[in-house]
Amino acid sequence: MTLPLQPLLRVGAYAVANQIKGGKYPLVLMLEPLLRCNLACPGCGKIDYPDPILNQRLSFEQCMAAIDECGTPAVSIAGGEPLLHREMPRIVEGYIDRKKFVILCTNALLLKKKIDQYRPSPYFTWSIHLDGDRGMHDHAVDQAGTYDAAHEAILLAKARGFRVQVNCTVFDGADPARLATFFDEMERLGVEITISPGYSYERAADQEHFLTRERTKNFFRDVFRRGDGGRAWSFTNSPLFLDFLAGNRSYECTPWSMPLRTVFGWQKPCYLVGEGYVETFAELMADTDWDQYGVGRYEKCSNCMVHCGFEGTAAADAMRHPLTLMKVGRRGVRTEGPMAADIDLSNARPADDVHATYVERELARIAAADPAGMKRVQRAA
C-alpha cells in the first residue's frame, strides 16, 4: 500500500510499537455510522433491518469517541452508504484533525453531489465500491448504471486532487480474465485496489454465490497469473495477504485487528460476525471469548478469507518476517505448485443464528427512547 508519508509513518510507528509490546491490539477502526443505503445489493448483510433501525445514526461525538476508545491510527467508514449521513463531512474532518487516516467507502452515487463538502488531505482517501467491470459490478449491486456513476466519480475525485482507491469484492462465478482486465483499467487510471472475497452473511439475500476457501485460492491464482503474480497492479492489500488468497499461506484470522463500531454498539466478535454488542471497546476486548471464533472453530467462519479478518494477521507476519514480505513483493504471488495445508474444518461448532435477538433488543431500545417516533415509522411502513 502506497500511503502518503505522514500517515504512513504514524501507522507504521503504531503497529511496530504494539507488536513489540505484544498482546491484542486493533489496527483500523471499522465504523458504520448508519445502516441505511441507496442500493440493495443481494450479497449484503447490512441493509435488511426494520426502518426504525435503518433510521438510526451515530452522532459526530459518538464517532470521535469510538476512535479515542480504541486508539487506532486509521478508520474505514462504511455502512450502509455513509454519504447519506448529514454529519459525514464534519466526521471526516474531525478524524483528520486528530491525524487519523480516513478511508471513506462509498458506492459513489452521491459523490458528485457531495464532493464539494470535502477537501483533499494526505489523511483522506475515497474508497469507491467497484466489483469488477460494468457488467460484473452492475450485476453484483443489482442496479444498472452504478459502474458508470462510480467511474465518473473516480475521474472527478482524482481531478479534484483526492486520493482514490477502489474496493472490489469477488463472488463465485466471477471470471478471472474479466477481473484481470478490470485491474488493468484501474492501473491505467492510477487507482489502487482493495481486493477481497465476499463473506456469506447469513442475512444476505443471495446465498449461492460466495466463494469457498478452495475456490477462492484457485480463483486468485488464476487472476494473479494474468498479472505477473499480481505485480502488474497496485493493491492496498499487503503482499502476504495476497499470497494467502492464492493458497500459499495458512493464516488464522485476527478478528480484533479491525473492530466494528455500529449503531448497535461495538460488535462481537468482528466486522463480519455479529453475535453480541457492548458499549465500550474495553468491554469488546475483555468480554469476547475469542477462542470460540475463527476458521476451524466456528461454522460461520469456515469459508472466510476476507481482508478485515486476515489483513491484520498478514501485517503481524510481515513485521516478524520482513525479508519474506520483501521477497513476495519483489517476485509476486506464486501461482503454481502445492498450496499450504489448510485449517481442519471438521471440528467447527455449529452456527448459532442470533440476529433476530439483537434486532428485537434494538427495536425495544428505540421504542423506549422515542415512543412517538417509533409509532410514526410503524404507521408509515
Secondary structure as UniProt FT lines:
FT   HELIX           5..21
FT   STRAND          28..31
FT   TURN            42..43
FT   HELIX           51..54
FT   HELIX           60..70
FT   STRAND          74..77
FT   HELIX           82..84
FT   TURN            86..87
FT   HELIX           88..97
FT   TURN            98..99
FT   STRAND          101..106
FT   TURN            109..110
FT   HELIX           111..114
FT   HELIX           115..117
FT   TURN            122..123
FT   STRAND          124..129
FT   HELIX           134..141
FT   TURN            144..145
FT   HELIX           146..159
FT   TURN            160..161
FT   STRAND          163..170
FT   TURN            172..173
FT   HELIX           176..189
FT   STRAND          192..197
FT   TURN            202..203
FT   HELIX           213..225
FT   TURN            226..232
FT   HELIX           239..245
FT   TURN            246..247
FT   HELIX           255..257
FT   STRAND          260..262
FT   TURN            263..264
FT   STRAND          265..269
FT   STRAND          274..278
FT   HELIX           281..287
FT   HELIX           290..292
FT   TURN            295..297
FT   HELIX           299..301
FT   TURN            302..303
FT   HELIX           307..320
FT   HELIX           322..331
FT   TURN            346..347
FT   HELIX           355..369
FT   HELIX           371..380
//
